[in-house]
Amino acid sequence: MFNKMKIAFVVAGSLVAGVAGVAVAGPHFDRSQVIEKYDTNKDGQLSDQEKTALKADMKAKHEQMKQQMLAKLDTNRNGKIDDAERQAAQNARAEERFKKLDTDGNGQLSLGEFKAAHQGKQGRFGGMRGHRGGHFGMKRGQQ
């Protein structure tokens, strides 16, 4: 499914969005820490040279993460993730999520367990989310 072209677009997009992503990165990101680390002339802004250093570090981190995922998922050690390996990873992730939701461990989700997950007491990202990141029962734009 993921061919070389798609991977190239993802890598290129992440590099282009690197500096722009500074403002919108996830919860582990602190813009002031990035400025402090890469602003070598301490003028409060990133020059082209400083942005280049940031992009190079981001590229190296991306490559490291890619190698870690490959080592974790490439069970036949052929250097790529095939459909069977991808499906096995998805199944493992689904089982892990189900186990978190199934608090009594009986192999079934009760309405109470489902509601608890929906209310953010369990699950990923502080609560169980539906397709495209929306909460179940909510229309797009109401999050």
Backbone hydrogen bonds, N-H to C=O, Kabsch-Sander energy under -0.5 kcal/mol:
donor,donor_aa,acceptor,acceptor_aa,energy
3,N,1,M,-0.9
7,I,3,N,-2.1
8,A,4,K,-2.5
9,F,5,M,-2.3
10,V,6,K,-2.3
11,V,7,I,-2.7
12,A,8,A,-2.9
13,G,9,F,-2.9
14,S,10,V,-2.4
15,L,11,V,-2.0
16,V,12,A,-2.6
17,A,13,G,-2.6
18,G,15,L,-0.6
20,A,16,V,-0.6
21,G,17,A,-4.5
22,V,19,V,-1.0
23,A,20,A,-1.2
24,V,21,G,-0.5
25,A,21,G,-1.0
29,F,26,G,-1.7
33,Q,30,D,-0.7
34,V,30,D,-1.7
35,I,31,R,-2.7
36,E,32,S,-2.5
37,K,33,Q,-2.2
38,Y,34,V,-2.7
39,D,35,I,-2.6
40,T,38,Y,-1.9
42,K,39,D,-1.1
47,S,45,Q,-0.6
51,K,47,S,-2.8
52,T,48,D,-2.1
53,A,49,Q,-1.8
54,L,50,E,-2.1
55,K,51,K,-2.9
56,A,52,T,-2.3
57,D,53,A,-2.2
58,M,54,L,-2.5
59,K,55,K,-2.6
60,A,56,A,-2.3
61,K,57,D,-2.5
62,H,58,M,-2.7
63,E,59,K,-2.5
64,Q,60,A,-2.3
65,M,61,K,-2.6
66,K,62,H,-2.5
67,Q,63,E,-2.4
68,Q,64,Q,-2.2
69,M,65,M,-2.5
70,L,66,K,-2.5
71,A,67,Q,-2.6
72,K,68,Q,-2.0
73,L,69,M,-2.9
74,D,70,L,-2.6
75,T,73,L,-2.0
77,R,74,D,-1.0
82,D,80,K,-0.7
86,R,82,D,-2.5
87,Q,83,D,-2.6
88,A,84,A,-2.2
89,A,85,E,-2.1
90,Q,86,R,-2.3
91,N,87,Q,-2.6
92,A,88,A,-2.3
93,R,89,A,-2.3
94,A,90,Q,-2.4
95,E,91,N,-2.5
96,E,92,A,-2.3
97,R,93,R,-2.4
98,F,94,A,-2.6
99,K,95,E,-2.5
100,K,96,E,-1.7
101,L,97,R,-1.8
102,D,98,F,-2.7
103,T,101,L,-2.0
105,G,102,D,-1.4
110,S,108,Q,-0.6
114,F,110,S,-2.3
115,K,111,L,-2.8
116,A,112,G,-2.5
117,A,113,E,-2.1
118,H,114,F,-2.3
119,Q,115,K,-2.1
120,G,117,A,-1.4
121,K,116,A,-2.1
122,Q,116,A,-0.5
126,G,123,G,-0.7
127,G,124,R,-1.2
128,M,117,A,-2.0
130,G,134,G,-3.5
133,G,130,G,-1.4
134,G,131,H,-1.3
138,M,135,H,-1.8
142,Q,139,K,-1.9
